[in-house]
Structures are given as structure tokens and as C-alpha cells.
């Protein structure tokens, strides 16, 4: 069965579909000895596909839940070469695995690692808007107005954050636990917003990513997703694709904001002109 080359590469764990497209454009991919073309269709069972001169192998997809502890990077390698542990170090299996999204070094919680580059891209790209849920301890007791401002959106370096859900879960004398549900994930966003509002974060734990719940995995450990969790994840991706496509179609249309009776009159006038009445 033939499929688009970039899709085959993503399924083989080479990278996201977009990064695979970039490799094709850069001339790093050949099919049967000939430079590949963007959008080209191939049959991975029959065609010889090389990336940087090496054949690709169609790996079985793995979807792995990790409970990331503090002081562990959410990337696959320490770019500063300082010997810091990464989330990839926690998963002791060979092969390509890519983290879906990120958590800053001091945060804990659910992370997903996979060799399904296409799915990883669709789970992380902002246009698909997958929900992420956090439990966050902040200093002090946020006022009603601070919570309203947080929910509506806060200006971070000239750009407003998207509206989100912020609910008080528990209050103590000097700190408050919040549940935060959001569809975007700028770098250290929750910590920056909390600090700007005057309630610095003490502890941050991600408990949900899309349909996945942090469960049946100990701190610093990992497990494969169950078949049902994989089905839920794929269903969430399909639904997000439909929402993104609907949003794109809607945004491309010009809305007529005039009262309905005026729009109707214009239609009738045009119809009269057409038939010479």
C-alpha cells in the first residue's frame, strides 16, 4: 500500500511529519536511489528509502507514560553536556523515543514518550489545542480578581495567554492548591503567570495530557500505555484534527454581521436586478 513519504518516515520514528518534510526538501532522502520529492508516494514494503544514506525501518509504535520527577530534563539529551538526567534516561529500552510536550526541570508529572512522530506532532502543535491539567501549589491565597484575570488571560511579554480553567482545590494559611486546565504551553507559562499575579509556584504536577491520566506508575518510573489508552489517544487526535479544520474553514469566511432583515433585503434586491424587475 502506498503512502506519502513523509508519513512513512514519521511512522518509522524518524521525526514529526513536518521535520521529515524538511529532510526531503534538504535532499537528505532518497527513494530507490533517486532524490525524493515532497509528497511522493511510496510503498515501504517494496521501495528502498534512505535517510542520510541509511535505510529506515518501520518500528512498532510504542507509547510510554513516564512520571517525571524534579531535576530531570524533559528533553532527550542534555544540550549543555553537564551530565544532567533526561526523561529519556528513565526509559531503559532501545530505539527512537520523542517526548510529547515538555515540563520544566523543577516540575513533576505525566509525560508521554513515543516513536510515532506524526502523533507526537499532532499532540504538541498549538493548532490542535489538547488540554493539559495541572495541580499547582502557590504561595499565599489568590484573590477572586487574580483568579478571574488568570482565567481570562494574562499579558506575557506582549502576548495574551489563552483563557484557561483555574479552580481552587485546597487552601491553607500560607498557600493554595489550584487545578489548572489549559490548551497552550509556553515556556514556564504557569510559573510566569503565577509570579506576575503575585503568587509564586511552590510545586507543579501535571496529572493529565489529553485523555491520559497519570496512574499506575511510580515517580521516576514508566509503563506502556494500555490498548484502551492508545485508542483514546488516537481518538483525541482525530477529533482535534476535525476541530482544527473546522476552525480553519470558519476563519476563512467573511461574516456578515448586519441584521438578518437587512441581509435578506440585499438578497432580494440582487434577485430583482438579475431578472430585470
C-alpha positions in Angstrom: 0.0 0.0 0.0 1.4 3.4 -1.0 1.5 6.3 1.4 3.1 9.7 1.4 6.8 9.6 2.0 6.8 12.0 5.0 4.1 9.9 6.7 6.1 6.7 6.2 9.2 8.4 7.7 7.2 9.7 10.7 5.8 6.2 11.3 9.3 4.8 11.2 10.3 7.1 14.1 12.5 9.5 12.0 10.7 12.6 13.4 7.5 14.5 13.1 5.9 14.8 9.7 7.0 18.4 9.4 10.6 17.6 10.3 10.5 14.7 7.7 9.3 17.2 5.1 12.2 19.4 5.9 14.6 16.5 5.4 13.1 15.7 2.0 13.5 19.4 0.9 17.1 19.4 2.1 17.8 16.4 -0.2 18.7 14.0 2.6 16.2 11.4 1.5 16.3 9.0 -1.5 13.8 6.5 -2.8 15.2 3.6 -4.9 18.5 5.6 -5.4 16.7 8.8 -6.6 16.3 12.1 -4.6 12.9 12.1 -3.0 10.2 14.6 -3.8 7.9 16.2 -1.3 4.5 14.5 -1.4 5.9 11.5 -3.2 4.1 8.2 -2.6 6.0 5.1 -1.6 5.4 1.5 -0.6 7.7 0.8 2.4 7.4 -2.9 1.7 8.8 -2.6 -1.8 10.7 0.7 -2.0 14.2 1.4 -0.6 14.1 4.5 1.4 17.3 6.0 2.7 17.7 9.0 5.1 21.2 10.3 5.3 22.3 7.2 3.4 20.8 4.8 6.0 17.7 2.7 5.4 14.6 3.3 7.5 12.9 0.6 9.4 9.2 0.6 10.2 9.4 0.3 14.0 6.4 -0.9 16.0 4.9 2.1 17.7 5.4 2.5 21.4 3.5 4.8 23.6 5.1 5.2 27.1 3.9 7.1 30.1 6.6 8.5 32.4 6.2 10.0 35.8 8.8 12.7 35.6 10.5 13.7 38.9 12.1 17.1 39.7 15.6 17.8 38.5 15.0 15.8 35.3 15.0 17.4 31.9 12.0 16.8 29.6 14.3 16.6 26.5 16.0 13.5 25.2 19.5 14.9 25.8 21.4 17.4 27.9 22.2 20.1 25.3 24.7 21.7 27.8 26.5 18.5 28.3 26.5 18.9 32.0 25.6 15.4 32.9 22.0 16.2 33.8 19.5 13.4 33.7 16.8 13.5 31.0 13.4 11.9 30.8 14.9 9.5 28.1 17.3 8.2 30.7 14.4 7.0 32.7 13.2 4.6 30.0 15.6 1.7 29.6 14.6 0.5 26.1 16.4 1.0 22.8 15.2 2.9 19.8 13.9 6.4 19.0 11.6 7.9 21.5 10.4 11.5 21.4 8.9 13.4 24.3 5.4 14.8 23.7 5.5 18.4 25.1 7.6 19.4 28.0 7.8 20.1 31.7 10.4 22.4 33.1 13.2 20.9 35.2 11.6 21.7 38.6 8.1 20.3 37.6 6.8 16.8 38.0 4.2 14.7 36.4 2.9 12.9 33.3 5.0 12.8 30.2 4.4 10.8 27.1 7.3 9.3 25.0 6.7 7.7 21.6 8.3 6.8 18.4 5.2 7.8 16.5 6.5 11.1 15.2 3.2 12.1 13.4 1.1 11.6 16.5 3.7 13.4 18.7 3.4 16.4 16.3 -0.4 16.5 16.5 -0.4 16.3 20.2 2.1 19.2 20.7 1.2 21.6 17.9 -0.7 24.6 19.3 -3.3 24.5 16.5 -4.7 21.2 17.8 -5.2 22.6 21.3 -5.1 19.5 23.5 -6.0 20.0 27.2 -3.4 19.6 29.9 -4.3 19.5 33.6 -2.0 20.5 36.5 -2.2 20.6 40.3 -0.3 23.6 41.4 0.6 24.8 44.9 1.1 28.6 45.0 2.2 30.9 47.8 -0.5 32.9 49.5 -4.2 32.8 48.8 -5.1 34.3 45.4 -7.9 36.9 45.4 -11.0 36.5 43.4 -9.9 39.1 40.9 -6.5 37.4 40.5 -8.3 34.1 39.6 -10.6 36.0 37.1 -7.6 37.6 35.5 -5.8 34.3 35.2 -8.8 32.6 33.7 -9.3 35.4 31.1 -5.7 35.6 30.1 -2.6 37.5 31.2 -0.1 39.6 29.1 3.2 37.8 28.9 5.8 39.8 27.0 3.2 41.5 24.9 1.1 38.4 24.1 -2.0 37.4 26.0 -2.3 33.8 27.3 -5.4 31.9 26.1 -8.3 31.6 28.5 -8.0 28.6 30.9 -9.7 27.0 33.8 -8.4 27.8 37.3 -10.1 26.2 40.3 -9.2 26.4 44.0 -8.8 22.8 45.3 -7.4 23.4 48.8 -6.5 26.4 50.9 -4.0 26.5 53.8 -2.9 29.5 55.9 0.1 30.4 53.7 -0.5 28.5 50.4 -3.2 27.4 48.0 -3.6 24.4 45.7 -5.1 25.1 42.3 -6.3 22.9 39.5 -5.4 24.5 36.1 -6.6 23.2 32.7 -5.1 24.9 29.6 -4.7 24.3 25.9 -1.4 26.0 25.4 2.1 25.6 26.8 4.5 28.4 26.5 7.8 28.0 28.3 7.3 28.0 32.1 3.9 29.6 31.5 2.1 28.7 34.7 5.1 29.7 36.8 5.4 33.1 35.0 1.7 33.9 35.2 1.6 32.9 38.9 4.6 35.1 39.7 3.2 38.0 37.7 0.0 37.9 39.7 1.9 37.8 42.9 1.5 34.1 43.9 4.8 32.2 43.0 4.6 28.5 42.4 5.9 26.2 45.1 5.1 22.8 43.4 3.7 21.9 40.0 2.4 18.4 39.0 0.9 17.5 35.6 -1.8 14.9 36.1 -3.5 14.8 32.6 -2.3 15.1 29.0 -5.3 15.0 26.6 -7.2 11.9 27.6 -4.4 10.3 29.6 -4.4 10.3 33.4 -1.3 9.9 35.5 -1.9 6.5 37.0 -0.4 3.1 37.8 3.2 4.4 37.5 5.5 5.4 40.3 7.6 8.5 40.5 10.6 8.2 38.2 9.2 5.1 36.5 7.5 4.3 33.2 5.0 2.0 31.6 3.5 1.2 28.2 0.0 2.7 27.6 -2.8 0.1 27.6 -4.5 -0.6 24.3 -7.5 1.3 25.5 -5.4 4.4 26.4 -3.8 4.2 22.9 -7.3 4.1 21.3 -8.3 7.1 23.4 -5.2 9.0 22.4 -5.8 8.4 18.7 -9.4 9.3 19.0 -8.4 12.6 20.7 -6.0 13.3 17.8 -8.7 12.6 15.2 -11.1 14.9 17.0 -8.5 17.7 17.3 -7.8 17.4 13.6 -11.6 17.9 12.9 -11.7 21.0 15.2 -8.6 22.5 13.6 -10.0 22.0 10.1 -13.4 23.5 11.1 -11.7 26.5 12.7 -9.6 27.0 9.6 -12.7 26.9 7.3 -14.6 29.2 9.6 -11.8 31.8 9.8 -11.6 31.9 6.0 -15.2 33.1 5.7 -16.3 36.7 5.9 -19.0 37.1 8.4 -22.0 39.4 7.6 -22.7 41.0 10.9 -25.6 43.1 9.7 -29.1 42.4 11.0 -30.8 39.4 9.3 -33.6 41.5 7.7 -31.0 43.8 6.0 -29.2 40.8 4.6 -32.5 39.4 3.2 -33.3 42.8 1.6 -29.9 42.8 -0.2 -30.6 39.3 -1.5 -34.0 40.3 -2.8 -32.6 43.4 -4.4 -29.9 41.4 -6.2 -32.5 38.9 -7.4 -34.7 41.8 -8.8 -31.7 43.2 -10.7 -30.9 39.8 -12.2 -34.4 39.3 -13.6 -34.9 42.9 -14.6 -37.9 43.5 -12.3 
